[in-house]
Structures are given as C-alpha cells and as structure tokens.
C-alpha cells in the first residue's frame, strides 16, 4: 500500500508541474462553460426569425394583427412580437419578422436565417416549416396561438410542411457535417499525429534525412485530403441513398471548396502542432480550436440563433465560411462564381498559417 501511495503521489506531481496541463484540464472546460452559458442562457428570451412573404394582401395587415395580440418590443424593418401578458423569458419566445419576396424567403429558410415562412392569403395565414424540426414546430404553435388572439383575424392559421429537397433539416445538416469532417480530419489527423511524432522523437529522425521539411508537412496535407475526400464521399452517398440528399450546384465549385477547406485547416493544424511537446497540452490546443467552431459555426443549428452581437464574430470563422459555402452549392445550386471568394480566403488562411507554423516549428 505504501508503494501504491508513492506512485500516486508521483502521478499527481507530474500533473501539477506542467502548467499547460493544468490550464487545459481545469481552466479550459470552465471557460467553455462560461462561453456557452453566455450564448444560451443570457439571451433574456428566445428570438425566432420568421420570413413574411408579401402576398395578395398587404403585409402590414399581419403586423397589425400581431400588434393587437402582442407587445411590440422594437420598431424598424425587423420587429419583434411577444405574446401579451407573457414575461420576457426563454419560455415565452419572440418573433423577428422580416418582409421578403417568396424567393428571398425560401433562401432564408435554406440558409437557416429563418425558421418559419409565413404567407398571408385570402383563406388565412399559411405557415411553412419543417415538421421534423421540433424547434420549428414549437415556433409554429406559439405563432398560431398568437395570431388566434387577434380580433382582426379574417382566416385560419394553416400549417404547410416544407418537405421538398433543400428545405429539410437534413439538407441543412449534411453540408455542415462534411465541412466539420474536413476540420476534424485535419486537426486530429495531422496536428495530433505530428505532436505524437515529436513526443516519440520521430521528428528528430525525419529532419536528419535528406528531404525538405516543407515536403514532409505537405505530404500530410495531401494524404489527409485524400482520406477526407473518401470520408466525405461515403457520408454523401449514405445521405443520398437514405435521405435523398442531392447536390444542386456545381461539382467543380464543391471540389474547389473542399481543397481550400483542407488547405485552411491543414495550415491551422501545422501551426497548432508547431511547438508543444506534451500530449495533454496538444489535446487541449486542438480542442480549443475545434470546439468553439464546431458549436458556433452553424453545423447542427443556425448560428443566427446566437445573440445578434455574436454573429459578426462567427461569420469570419473558417468553418463558418466553409459550411455556408457548401450549403450554397448543395441547396441553392451555386457555382464557382458564387463561392470563389470564400475559397480564396480559406486558401489564403491556410497558406499564411502553414508558412507561419513551418517557420516556428520545433523539430526536436
């Protein structure tokens, strides 16, 4: 028992003597909890974006109907309505109404910028939403109850399912998963692999061989891009076979985004793995890059659900640009002309980070 106790003390001392391990094991989870707490619990109430189509009747009639049955929170082109008598809490929820054409409303729903599509017609208010999306269904029920309380309502609230390809949640999800797979493949397949080679003293042997260091790092990019391509193809084939997900846009544009995305995250992986010689610290560094983007970049849900002040900081993230561009190709039928700017930015990010990581790389 004394030997066991001494061995445990040794393990604790090794843990405490490494400041990096302390931070990534104890401090980083607390920071992530604080960030997610701000994002999801400090909003006051949930604000749901709704696209209001200009129909046969003037759109302002629906606004008047809502105003008669609700409290107006803010004026301007995007008003927020809340049920009368309800407190501003997460349970009540509000609706931010944006007046658009039918085509613009469809694009808003496809991009996750609106959870519902509302159209005033002579027979009532038609509300379009994905029936398999529980958040959209809850928003519809709340909106229907709100409209039913209006004394000026001249029709019924009619639910219309959005089950066409491109309008479903799965159509939103699959391109995001492919983009996330590119990031995870590079960060864990390249960054952690290089850190592990440094720990095992393999990098020291590599630099002793007659080869250029940049070629060694480039080989990781090419091999990981091929493996990531196989993973993406398998994911798409399954989604196409089971969920009937299709690519509406240009395959050339999708290939361009795929290569530029791999370039961006390979450069990031090389930079992250450039200095550390400890597996725990390396694991923390990778998670520090991966987790915020995986949560905030709109992979599983639209990042427009976050507070408005946070959205401008989310949009420039590499994973956000990659996922949004891939959705444009998958859902909206975009070509190279629509996505080349994002592809160029991603490639530039990868090139800059790759050169910076190579310059400061610790080979032994």
Wavefront OBJ file of the C-alpha trace (Angstrom):
o trace
v 0.000 0.000 0.000
v 2.868 2.388 0.712
v 4.284 1.728 -2.762
v 0.889 2.341 -4.313
v 0.556 5.620 -2.413
v 4.009 6.823 -3.510
v 3.271 6.004 -7.148
v 0.038 8.005 -6.946
v 1.942 10.961 -5.472
v 4.375 10.790 -8.395
v 1.488 10.934 -10.863
v -0.038 13.973 -9.112
v 3.317 15.785 -9.035
v 3.850 15.186 -12.760
v 0.410 16.627 -13.386
v 0.918 19.742 -11.242
v 4.395 20.544 -12.568
v 3.085 21.085 -16.117
v 1.205 24.436 -16.249
v -0.199 23.670 -19.673
v -1.882 20.503 -18.434
v -3.401 22.410 -15.521
v -4.904 25.025 -17.814
v -6.303 22.664 -20.457
v -7.597 20.168 -17.898
v -9.070 22.590 -15.347
v -9.266 26.088 -16.810
v -10.380 25.438 -20.383
v -13.577 23.482 -19.503
v -14.601 26.321 -17.183
v -14.008 28.883 -19.944
v -16.073 26.839 -22.410
v -18.891 26.540 -19.862
v -18.797 30.324 -19.401
v -18.934 30.992 -23.154
v -21.779 28.538 -23.749
v -23.599 29.872 -20.714
v -23.486 33.376 -22.149
v -24.599 32.144 -25.565
v -27.567 30.073 -24.408
v -28.704 31.349 -21.003
v -28.122 35.107 -21.090
v -30.335 35.977 -24.006
v -33.366 37.009 -21.942
v -35.698 35.205 -24.299
v -35.535 33.205 -27.491
v -35.966 35.274 -30.646
v -37.087 33.260 -33.674
v -36.624 34.636 -37.165
v -39.652 34.489 -39.457
v -39.786 35.345 -43.160
v -43.040 37.156 -44.034
v -43.917 36.905 -47.733
v -45.567 39.852 -49.445
v -48.781 38.254 -50.683
v -52.109 39.294 -52.134
v -52.952 41.280 -49.042
v -50.624 43.970 -47.688
v -48.021 42.576 -45.319
v -48.744 45.335 -42.801
v -52.126 43.704 -42.067
v -50.350 40.783 -40.428
v -48.261 43.245 -38.457
v -51.440 44.922 -37.231
v -52.894 41.568 -36.303
v -49.796 40.746 -34.293
v -49.743 44.157 -32.647
v -53.323 43.723 -31.466
v -52.436 40.423 -29.811
v -48.914 41.185 -28.615
v -46.432 43.662 -27.276
v -44.094 45.355 -29.736
v -40.520 45.137 -28.490
v -38.695 47.134 -31.162
v -39.540 49.262 -34.174
v -37.959 49.194 -37.593
v -37.915 46.806 -40.536
v -37.388 43.806 -38.240
v -39.940 43.984 -35.435
v -40.128 41.573 -32.533
v -43.518 40.497 -31.188
v -44.247 38.762 -27.893
v -47.498 37.348 -26.601
v -49.422 39.818 -24.497
v -49.068 39.340 -20.775
v -46.087 36.997 -21.071
v -42.822 37.901 -19.368
v -39.620 38.229 -21.338
v -38.321 34.758 -20.634
v -36.876 31.903 -22.603
v -40.178 30.077 -22.300
v -42.184 32.809 -23.989
v -40.115 33.491 -27.074
v -40.425 36.264 -29.617
v -40.570 36.563 -33.391
v -38.432 38.794 -35.541
v -40.432 39.452 -38.698
v -38.602 40.192 -41.975
v -40.718 41.088 -45.018
v -39.384 39.476 -48.208
v -40.439 38.027 -51.519
v -41.204 34.320 -51.828
v -37.814 33.603 -53.438
v -35.934 35.509 -50.728
v -37.933 33.750 -48.013
v -37.015 30.338 -49.444
v -33.326 31.286 -49.405
v -33.619 32.494 -45.798
v -35.085 29.172 -44.706
v -32.460 27.202 -46.640
v -29.627 29.169 -45.026
v -31.092 28.880 -41.545
v -31.753 32.619 -41.339
v -35.464 31.973 -40.770
v -37.127 29.082 -39.018
v -40.603 29.746 -40.442
v -42.054 31.083 -43.673
v -45.342 32.953 -43.310
v -47.635 33.893 -46.213
v -50.948 35.797 -45.959
v -53.598 34.502 -48.375
v -57.347 35.036 -48.713
v -58.129 31.799 -46.845
v -55.814 32.562 -43.943
v -52.206 32.733 -42.853
v -50.121 29.874 -44.247
v -47.116 28.974 -42.099
v -44.457 26.823 -43.768
v -41.973 24.849 -41.640
v -40.101 21.563 -41.449
v -42.378 19.208 -39.452
v -39.468 17.048 -38.275
v -37.733 20.058 -36.733
v -39.051 20.310 -33.140
v -37.911 23.923 -32.765
v -39.789 24.934 -35.923
v -42.920 23.086 -34.792
v -42.798 24.781 -31.381
v -42.395 28.166 -33.059
v -45.403 27.428 -35.279
v -47.603 26.532 -32.298
v -46.583 29.703 -30.486
v -47.174 31.859 -33.565
v -50.547 30.220 -34.265
v -51.678 30.902 -30.698
v -50.533 34.487 -31.072
v -52.466 35.009 -34.313
v -55.585 33.322 -32.944
v -55.902 36.019 -30.272
v -56.183 38.783 -32.863
v -59.660 40.325 -33.209
v -58.894 41.282 -36.836
v -58.034 37.790 -37.970
v -60.017 37.022 -41.101
v -58.870 33.468 -41.703
v -57.306 30.460 -40.092
v -53.675 29.606 -39.447
v -52.749 26.788 -41.823
v -49.657 24.642 -41.317
v -47.793 23.768 -44.511
v -44.953 21.208 -44.309
v -41.667 22.044 -46.012
v -40.708 18.571 -47.167
v -39.125 19.416 -50.529
v -35.443 18.741 -51.069
v -33.362 21.690 -49.961
v -35.905 22.820 -47.369
v -35.452 19.988 -44.879
v -33.229 19.979 -41.828
v -31.199 17.082 -43.238
v -30.362 19.197 -46.303
v -29.009 21.838 -43.940
v -27.152 19.300 -41.814
v -25.242 17.193 -44.369
v -23.082 20.000 -45.897
v -22.251 21.158 -42.376
v -21.194 17.651 -41.380
v -18.934 17.401 -44.437
v -17.326 20.745 -43.546
v -16.877 19.646 -39.935
v -15.365 16.362 -41.121
v -12.744 18.285 -43.087
v -11.817 20.257 -39.974
v -11.717 17.222 -37.671
v -9.712 15.194 -40.176
v -7.035 17.878 -40.437
v -6.866 18.885 -36.794
v -6.761 15.392 -35.334
v -5.257 13.506 -38.263
v -2.427 15.987 -38.875
v -1.945 18.062 -35.739
v -2.144 15.273 -33.192
v -0.127 12.956 -35.422
v 2.713 15.485 -35.612
v 2.630 16.098 -31.866
v 2.800 12.365 -31.254
v 5.780 12.052 -33.605
v 7.584 14.810 -31.695
v 6.919 13.065 -28.379
v 8.296 9.779 -29.747
v 11.409 11.579 -31.135
v 10.446 10.611 -34.682
v 10.623 14.198 -35.975
v 14.281 14.323 -34.962
v 14.936 11.346 -37.217
v 12.903 12.860 -40.039
v 14.925 16.086 -40.184
v 18.131 14.026 -40.302
v 17.063 12.520 -43.627
v 17.866 14.250 -46.959
v 14.476 15.873 -47.510
v 12.937 19.321 -47.281
v 10.895 19.949 -44.170
v 8.112 21.577 -46.165
v 7.770 18.396 -48.255
v 7.296 16.367 -45.086
v 4.484 18.659 -43.918
v 2.983 18.808 -47.413
v 2.763 15.021 -47.523
v 0.447 15.167 -44.506
v -1.803 17.649 -46.312
v -2.096 15.527 -49.461
v -2.667 12.218 -47.691
v -5.187 13.717 -45.292
v -7.038 15.437 -48.173
v -7.438 12.088 -49.943
v -8.674 10.377 -46.770
v -11.021 13.271 -46.044
v -12.370 13.021 -49.582
v -13.165 9.346 -49.095
v -14.943 10.114 -45.815
v -16.971 12.923 -47.415
v -17.990 10.780 -50.373
v -19.145 7.967 -48.083
v -21.182 10.418 -45.994
v -22.801 11.925 -49.072
v -23.584 8.528 -50.616
v -25.339 7.453 -47.429
v -27.280 10.750 -47.245
v -28.242 10.429 -50.918
v -29.332 6.805 -50.543
v -31.248 7.149 -47.262
v -32.410 10.785 -47.197
v -32.422 11.626 -50.926
v -29.954 14.482 -50.419
v -28.610 15.846 -53.711
v -26.051 18.377 -54.910
v -27.936 21.088 -56.777
v -24.892 23.166 -57.720
v -21.579 22.762 -59.477
v -19.331 19.834 -58.623
v -16.345 21.968 -59.617
v -17.353 24.581 -57.040
v -17.717 21.864 -54.410
v -14.277 20.470 -55.263
v -12.782 23.964 -55.036
v -14.286 24.454 -51.576
v -13.124 21.005 -50.492
v -9.488 21.686 -51.429
v -9.466 25.213 -49.997
v -11.069 23.975 -46.774
v -8.407 21.304 -46.399
v -5.746 23.955 -47.033
v -7.170 26.215 -44.314
v -7.357 23.534 -41.640
v -4.040 21.942 -42.607
v -2.329 25.289 -42.075
v -4.139 25.596 -38.771
v -3.100 22.066 -37.779
v 0.559 22.735 -38.584
v 0.512 25.933 -36.520
v -1.204 24.273 -33.546
v 1.299 21.406 -33.540
v 4.356 23.581 -34.105
v 5.643 23.916 -30.526
v 4.084 21.623 -27.943
v 5.883 18.501 -26.721
v 3.146 17.270 -24.412
v 0.180 15.124 -25.441
v -2.209 16.668 -22.893
v -1.337 20.217 -23.947
v -1.648 19.266 -27.606
v -5.045 17.731 -26.948
v -6.129 20.935 -25.218
v -4.871 23.146 -28.038
v -6.718 21.118 -30.653
v -9.923 21.213 -28.627
v -9.508 24.968 -28.144
v -9.618 25.363 -31.936
v -12.167 22.676 -32.769
v -14.857 23.015 -30.100
v -15.758 26.723 -30.472
v -16.132 26.386 -34.245
v -17.987 23.078 -34.007
v -20.522 24.669 -31.652
v -20.717 28.189 -33.044
v -20.280 27.813 -36.802
v -23.780 26.563 -37.513
v -23.115 22.876 -38.118
v -26.068 21.414 -36.217
v -28.212 24.562 -35.946
v -28.133 28.024 -37.457
v -25.677 30.402 -35.828
v -28.351 33.084 -36.204
v -29.836 31.552 -33.045
v -26.980 33.144 -31.127
v -27.296 36.729 -29.876
v -27.023 39.291 -32.650
v -23.839 40.827 -31.233
v -22.084 37.458 -31.574
v -22.999 36.726 -35.224
v -20.427 39.153 -36.791
v -17.673 37.290 -34.905
v -18.940 33.869 -36.033
v -19.264 34.601 -39.750
v -15.490 35.094 -40.442
v -14.554 31.755 -38.839
v -13.085 29.290 -41.373
v -15.594 26.561 -40.551
v -18.496 29.018 -40.892
v -17.316 30.154 -44.329
v -16.788 26.568 -45.465
v -20.153 25.302 -44.186
v -22.105 28.278 -45.594
v -20.426 27.952 -48.990
v -21.051 24.216 -49.152
v -24.715 24.769 -48.338
v -24.897 27.273 -51.192
v -23.652 24.568 -53.556
v -25.728 21.737 -52.092
v -29.021 23.583 -51.595
v -29.040 26.763 -53.676
v -27.334 25.419 -56.798
v -24.387 27.819 -56.580
v -21.431 27.656 -58.948
v -17.820 28.778 -58.840
v -18.775 32.435 -59.348
v -20.737 32.412 -56.072
v -18.154 30.702 -53.851
v -14.736 31.606 -55.275
v -14.213 34.464 -52.806
v -14.730 32.229 -49.775
v -12.494 29.583 -51.355
v -9.772 32.177 -51.925
v -9.993 33.398 -48.324
v -9.796 29.841 -46.977
v -6.792 29.045 -49.157
v -5.069 32.268 -48.072
v -5.687 31.456 -44.400
v -4.192 28.016 -44.903
v -1.120 29.337 -46.760
v -0.372 32.007 -44.150
v -0.790 29.638 -41.202
v 1.246 26.917 -42.928
v 4.203 29.260 -43.555
v 3.979 30.679 -40.036
v 3.825 27.217 -38.480
v 6.745 25.975 -40.568
v 8.910 28.927 -39.547
v 8.367 28.394 -35.833
v 8.225 24.595 -35.973
v 10.063 22.663 -33.293
v 11.512 19.514 -34.808
v 13.175 18.152 -31.676
l 1 2 3 4 5 6 7 8 9 10 11 12 13 14 15 16 17 18 19 20 21 22 23 24 25 26 27 28 29 30 31 32 33 34 35 36 37 38 39 40 41 42 43 44 45 46 47 48 49 50 51 52 53 54 55 56 57 58 59 60 61 62 63 64 65 66 67 68 69 70 71 72 73 74 75 76 77 78 79 80 81 82 83 84 85 86 87 88 89 90 91 92 93 94 95 96 97 98 99 100 101 102 103 104 105 106 107 108 109 110 111 112 113 114 115 116 117 118 119 120 121 122 123 124 125 126 127 128 129 130 131 132 133 134 135 136 137 138 139 140 141 142 143 144 145 146 147 148 149 150 151 152 153 154 155 156 157 158 159 160 161 162 163 164 165 166 167 168 169 170 171 172 173 174 175 176 177 178 179 180 181 182 183 184 185 186 187 188 189 190 191 192 193 194 195 196 197 198 199 200 201 202 203 204 205 206 207 208 209 210 211 212 213 214 215 216 217 218 219 220 221 222 223 224 225 226 227 228 229 230 231 232 233 234 235 236 237 238 239 240 241 242 243 244 245 246 247 248 249 250 251 252 253 254 255 256 257 258 259 260 261 262 263 264 265 266 267 268 269 270 271 272 273 274 275 276 277 278 279 280 281 282 283 284 285 286 287 288 289 290 291 292 293 294 295 296 297 298 299 300 301 302 303 304 305 306 307 308 309 310 311 312 313 314 315 316 317 318 319 320 321 322 323 324 325 326 327 328 329 330 331 332 333 334 335 336 337 338 339 340 341 342 343 344 345 346 347 348 349 350 351 352 353 354 355 356 357 358 359 360 361 362 363 364
